[in-house]
Amino acid sequence: MKRMTLAKVAVIKQKPQPLSGFFGLWGSVLLLATNIISPAMAQATPKETAEEPTLSKPSKSKPSKTKVDFSLLGGIYYDSNVSVNELDSTTREGDSLVSLKARVKMLTPLTKRTDFKLGYSFSQSLHETFSAFDIQSHLASAELVHDFDSAKAGLAYRYSKALLDGRDFLSINQVSPSLSGFFTKKLYGRVFFNYADKRFDTNPVRDSHTNSGGGDIYWFLDGTKRYWLFGIAKANENALASEFDYESVKVKVKFQQRVNWTNREVKMALSVRAEARDYSSPTPSIGVNRSDDRLRIKAELEYPFSQAVFTRVSFEHAEFDSNLPSANYQQNMFGLQLGRTF
């Protein structure tokens, strides 16, 4: 079967493709590659906001040597509506795909209270039919964290670059200071500010500067085995073309639970993310200011085969409600992932 180019996507409607042949081929590959995992949706593009902190059990002893973690990631997915949100581009057709990802993280204690972190990740999505929507991304990060006993202060820099269909698509430079700490034994909070400079290689009028800030609250019911996460953030994006200027408010709620099943600790998570965007200038194609409401609901179940190898099943439903027709659609993503960490 011929794979689609970006030009053909705009004028040709493809029938949904059967999954059996594609899943038969890649299923065999992934069953053999037990060192692959995928913790995110396959079509992820560079992150625009500060990352959530990694939750771990408190430790009285601080590592005195550099620690390096490495993971390989991968998964099989079915996307009911292949799209690129950043370009308001959608096929309104389904397709199957695979996603591969590799990540390395390094933590170096500089003093008893100060840590330096470096990270790099690579990911690639490959569609069966819509190759014009294949995304390759690179993310490099550096962060300095200082422990003041009552709180931790961090300053992070991130550079991300994405290629769409093998061509340069989007690059983002980010600087993000943050402050986090425990209010009580069960409540952990974090506030952050994020500045992002975005450059679109394929559509320079979308180049922008974004200022955003927000906070997260973690409510631990049973340590990291069971907790709630509540978050809110506000952003202001100023683009080269005024039609892409907007202000947004994002809220998120997540519940995670770990339970013992067949002598294994199984992780279940359910999250809801909502965003409201109000654009400040009229969009020429519709003659009025654009307005978007976005909703994502995601469910995950993760089963560990060992301390390093696990499988994960995920489902995500997204609704994009917009008065711009090309940005008004729904999407469902089913995923099966395998993996290994080192």
QUIQUI-V405453 format. One record per residue. N is the residue number from 1. RES is the residue in one small letter. SS is DSSP state (~ for helix, > for strand, _ for the rest). PSI is psi in whole degrees, 0 to 359 (NA if undefined). Layout:
N:RES:SS:PSI / N:RES:SS:PSI
This chain:
1:m:_:137 / 2:k:_:143 / 3:r:_:149 / 4:m:_:141 / 5:t:_:166 / 6:l:~:325 / 7:a:~:320 / 8:k:~:332 / 9:v:~:324 / 10:a:_:338 / 11:v:_:350 / 12:i:_:131 / 13:k:_:125 / 14:q:_:144 / 15:k:_:146 / 16:p:_:137 / 17:q:_:142 / 18:p:_:149 / 19:l:_:343 / 20:s:~:311 / 21:g:~:315 / 22:f:~:313 / 23:f:~:330 / 24:g:~:315 / 25:l:~:304 / 26:w:~:335 / 27:g:~:319 / 28:s:~:319 / 29:v:~:314 / 30:l:~:329 / 31:l:~:328 / 32:l:~:327 / 33:a:_:78 / 34:t:_:5 / 35:n:_:27 / 36:i:_:140 / 37:i:_:166 / 38:s:_:106 / 39:p:_:4 / 40:a:_:168 / 41:m:_:147 / 42:a:_:337 / 43:q:_:24 / 44:a:_:136 / 45:t:_:172 / 46:p:_:140 / 47:k:_:141 / 48:e:_:348 / 49:t:_:167 / 50:a:_:141 / 51:e:_:152 / 52:e:_:143 / 53:p:_:149 / 54:t:_:127 / 55:l:_:133 / 56:s:_:163 / 57:k:_:139 / 58:p:_:145 / 59:s:_:133 / 60:k:_:330 / 61:s:_:133 / 62:k:_:131 / 63:p:_:136 / 64:s:_:351 / 65:k:_:162 / 66:t:_:135 / 67:k:>:132 / 68:v:>:129 / 69:d:>:141 / 70:f:>:141 / 71:s:>:150 / 72:l:>:139 / 73:l:>:147 / 74:g:>:159 / 75:g:>:163 / 76:i:>:136 / 77:y:>:159 / 78:y:>:124 / 79:d:>:121 / 80:s:_:344 / 81:n:_:90 / 82:v:_:129 / 83:s:>:165 / 84:v:>:104 / 85:n:~:322 / 86:e:~:338 / 87:l:~:6 / 88:d:_:42 / 89:s:>:127 / 90:t:>:146 / 91:t:_:337 / 92:r:_:28 / 93:e:_:153 / 94:g:_:159 / 95:d:>:155 / 96:s:>:153 / 97:l:>:166 / 98:v:>:154 / 99:s:>:133 / 100:l:>:143 / 101:k:>:142 / 102:a:>:142 / 103:r:>:140 / 104:v:>:137 / 105:k:>:141 / 106:m:>:134 / 107:l:>:124 / 108:t:>:117 / 109:p:>:122 / 110:l:_:320 / 111:t:_:185 / 112:k:_:338 / 113:r:_:355 / 114:t:>:130 / 115:d:>:149 / 116:f:>:130 / 117:k:>:139 / 118:l:>:147 / 119:g:>:152 / 120:y:>:138 / 121:s:>:148 / 122:f:>:137 / 123:s:>:153 / 124:q:>:127 / 125:s:>:142 / 126:l:>:114 / 127:h:>:151 / 128:e:_:318 / 129:t:_:309 / 130:f:_:72 / 131:s:~:340 / 132:a:~:345 / 133:f:~:11 / 134:d:_:131 / 135:i:>:131 / 136:q:>:132 / 137:s:>:149 / 138:h:>:134 / 139:l:>:120 / 140:a:>:140 / 141:s:>:152 / 142:a:>:137 / 143:e:>:140 / 144:l:>:126 / 145:v:>:131 / 146:h:>:133 / 147:d:>:117 / 148:f:_:21 / 149:d:_:295 / 150:s:_:340 / 151:a:_:162 / 152:k:>:135 / 153:a:>:137 / 154:g:>:153 / 155:l:>:118 / 156:a:>:145 / 157:y:>:136 / 158:r:>:138 / 159:y:>:126 / 160:s:>:145 / 161:k:>:135 / 162:a:>:142 / 163:l:>:135 / 164:l:>:120 / 165:d:_:37 / 166:g:_:1 / 167:r:>:147 / 168:d:>:133 / 169:f:>:303 / 170:l:>:138 / 171:s:>:144 / 172:i:>:128 / 173:n:>:130 / 174:q:>:142 / 175:v:>:130 / 176:s:>:106 / 177:p:>:152 / 178:s:>:160 / 179:l:>:130 / 180:s:>:158 / 181:g:>:171 / 182:f:>:130 / 183:f:_:316 / 184:t:_:185 / 185:k:_:337 / 186:k:_:352 / 187:l:>:123 / 188:y:>:132 / 189:g:>:157 / 190:r:>:134 / 191:v:>:149 / 192:f:>:159 / 193:f:>:144 / 194:n:>:126 / 195:y:>:130 / 196:a:>:135 / 197:d:>:115 / 198:k:>:138 / 199:r:>:122 / 200:f:>:114 / 201:d:_:327 / 202:t:_:345 / 203:n:_:77 / 204:p:~:338 / 205:v:~:346 / 206:r:~:355 / 207:d:_:139 / 208:s:>:166 / 209:h:>:134 / 210:t:>:129 / 211:n:>:128 / 212:s:>:155 / 213:g:>:156 / 214:g:>:192 / 215:g:>:157 / 216:d:>:146 / 217:i:>:125 / 218:y:>:128 / 219:w:>:105 / 220:f:>:117 / 221:l:_:327 / 222:d:_:64 / 223:g:~:216 / 224:t:~:0 / 225:k:~:328 / 226:r:>:120 / 227:y:>:162 / 228:w:>:148 / 229:l:>:129 / 230:f:>:133 / 231:g:>:153 / 232:i:>:145 / 233:a:>:148 / 234:k:>:138 / 235:a:>:151 / 236:n:>:117 / 237:e:>:127 / 238:n:>:108 / 239:a:>:165 / 240:l:_:318 / 241:a:_:126 / 242:s:~:338 / 243:e:~:343 / 244:f:~:3 / 245:d:_:136 / 246:y:>:162 / 247:e:>:144 / 248:s:>:155 / 249:v:>:129 / 250:k:>:138 / 251:v:>:150 / 252:k:>:147 / 253:v:>:134 / 254:k:>:139 / 255:f:>:132 / 256:q:>:138 / 257:q:>:134 / 258:r:>:130 / 259:v:>:153 / 260:n:>:126 / 261:w:>:126 / 262:t:_:44 / 263:n:_:23 / 264:r:>:151 / 265:e:>:104 / 266:v:>:135 / 267:k:>:131 / 268:m:>:138 / 269:a:>:143 / 270:l:>:128 / 271:s:>:150 / 272:v:>:130 / 273:r:>:133 / 274:a:>:146 / 275:e:>:137 / 276:a:>:124 / 277:r:>:134 / 278:d:>:117 / 279:y:>:145 / 280:s:>:348 / 281:s:>:155 / 282:p:>:144 / 283:t:>:121 / 284:p:_:322 / 285:s:_:338 / 286:i:_:349 / 287:g:_:4 / 288:v:>:170 / 289:n:>:137 / 290:r:>:147 / 291:s:>:128 / 292:d:>:140 / 293:d:>:125 / 294:r:>:137 / 295:l:>:132 / 296:r:>:131 / 297:i:>:127 / 298:k:>:137 / 299:a:>:138 / 300:e:>:147 / 301:l:>:125 / 302:e:>:128 / 303:y:>:122 / 304:p:>:131 / 305:f:_:331 / 306:s:_:189 / 307:q:_:337 / 308:a:_:338 / 309:v:>:133 / 310:f:>:168 / 311:t:>:153 / 312:r:>:137 / 313:v:>:135 / 314:s:>:153 / 315:f:>:133 / 316:e:>:132 / 317:h:>:132 / 318:a:>:138 / 319:e:>:124 / 320:f:>:106 / 321:d:>:111 / 322:s:>:151 / 323:n:_:359 / 324:l:_:113 / 325:p:~:320 / 326:s:~:343 / 327:a:~:12 / 328:n:_:103 / 329:y:>:173 / 330:q:>:160 / 331:q:>:139 / 332:n:>:138 / 333:m:>:122 / 334:f:>:137 / 335:g:>:144 / 336:l:>:122 / 337:q:>:150 / 338:l:>:155 / 339:g:>:172 / 340:r:>:140 / 341:t:>:156 / 342:f:_:NA
